[in-house]
């Protein structure tokens, strides 16, 4: 067996990512799908159809899909699985407008500009301190179940 064949035979997704982070050569560049580099719901549905995946979990998220289905990740060869921070749901404030938990008002699906940037006119630290939409870091919605999710992935998968 050549050294290249040994390298390829021993690389799991976890091993591939570990090698990359240690600046060692993996069998191939790790693939990461989802997370911050998201996809809008309408495009995600088209991708699933293109991949021939029809029994996928309905996408959650207004602007970006928060839950890429495992079948999609496997079909595309993703080496990573994301554990996303929880978040309070956005508030619908009028037809087509949503206030996300940080106070930004956005419209429509996708990568859209803010209709209202609440700190746009802040002049000093005091203006920032009195901002009403700072999230409560003690809110359990941010971390609930994340430790268990990480443990499950570590102990039961190659991710």
N, C-alpha and C positions, 0 to 999 in steps of 0.2 A: 504494500500500500504506500503510495507516495505521500509526502508531507501535506500536499494540498488535499488529498483524499481523507487523510486523518483529520485535518482541520475541518473539513465539511461534515464528516461523520460525527464529530463531537459537539457540534454547535446546535444548541436549543435556542429558542428565542431569548430566554434569560441569559444564557451564556454569550450569545451574540451581543446583547446590549452591554453586559459586564465587560467583555473584551474591548468593545468600542470605548466605554468610559475609562478603561485602564490604558487607552492608547495602544492597544494590541490589535493585530489584524484579525477580524472575524472572517467567516467564509463569505459573507456579503454584507453590504451596508444594511443596518437594521431599518425596518419600515415602521413608521408610526402614523396611524390614521386616527383622527378624532382629536379630542382635547381642544386646545386653542385654535388649531388649524381645522376648523369645523366645516360643515356643509349645511346649506339651508334646506329646510324640510322638502320643498318641491323638487330640488335637485337630488336629494337623497332617495326619494321615492323613484325617480327615474333611474338612478344608479342601481337600485335593487332590482328593478324590472330588467335592466340591461344585463345584470349578472344572473338573471333567472331565479332570483330569490323572491318568492311571493309570500312566504309565511314569516315575515319579519315583525319584530316588535314595533308597534306604531311609534313614530318619532315624537319625542318630547322636546319642547323648546319652541319659542316663537321665532327667534332670529337665527338660531343655529341648533342643529340636532345634538342633544345632550347624551343620547343613548344609541350609539352605533351598534347594531345587532351583531352578535358573535358570529353568525353565518357570513356576514359581510366582511368582518375583520379577517376571518379565516380564508375566505375566497381571495382577498387582496393580499394575503400574506403578512398582515401586520404583526410585528414582534412585540408590541406594547399593548397594555390594557390600562385604561385610565380610571383613576379613582378621583372623581370630581368633587369639589367642595359643594356642599348643599347650599341652597339659596332660597330665600323667600320668593314666592311667586310674584311676577310682575303684576301691577294693578292696571286694569283697563280703565282709562280715565275718560275716554270718549270714543266715538266710532273711528277705529283705525289707529288710535293713539294709546300707547302703553307707558306707564312709569315703571322703570325697573327699580330694584331695591336701592340703588345708589342715588335715585332721584332724577336720572336722565329720562327725558320723554322721547320715545322713539316711535316711528311709524313703519308700517309694512314689514314684511318678512325679509330677512337677509341682512346684508352688510349695509345698513342705512345710516345716514347721518342723524345726529340728535336733532330733534325739532326744538328742543329746549335744553341748553347746557346750563344747569343751575349755578355753577360757580363762575360763569363767564364774566360777571361784573365784580367778583371779589377783589378787593383792593388791598387787604391786609390779613394777618393771621386771625384777627378777631372775626372778620367776615367768614373765614373758613371754620372757626370754632363754633360759631352759632348756626352753622348749616344743619338743617333738621333731618337729613337723611343718612347720617353716619350709621352704619349697621352696628348692632349690639354684638360685640365679640363673644358674649356669653350665650348667645342664642344657640341652642343645641342643633338647630337645623343645619348649621355649617359642618358639624363633625359627626352627627348621629350615624352610627353604623359603619363608619369609615375604617376603624381599626379591624373590625370583623371582616370587612370586605378585603382589606389588604392581607390579612392572615389566610383567608380562604384562597385567594389567588396564589400566594406564596406556597402554601402547603399542598394545593391540589392541581396546580397547572405549571407550565414551563415559563410563565410570565412573571 
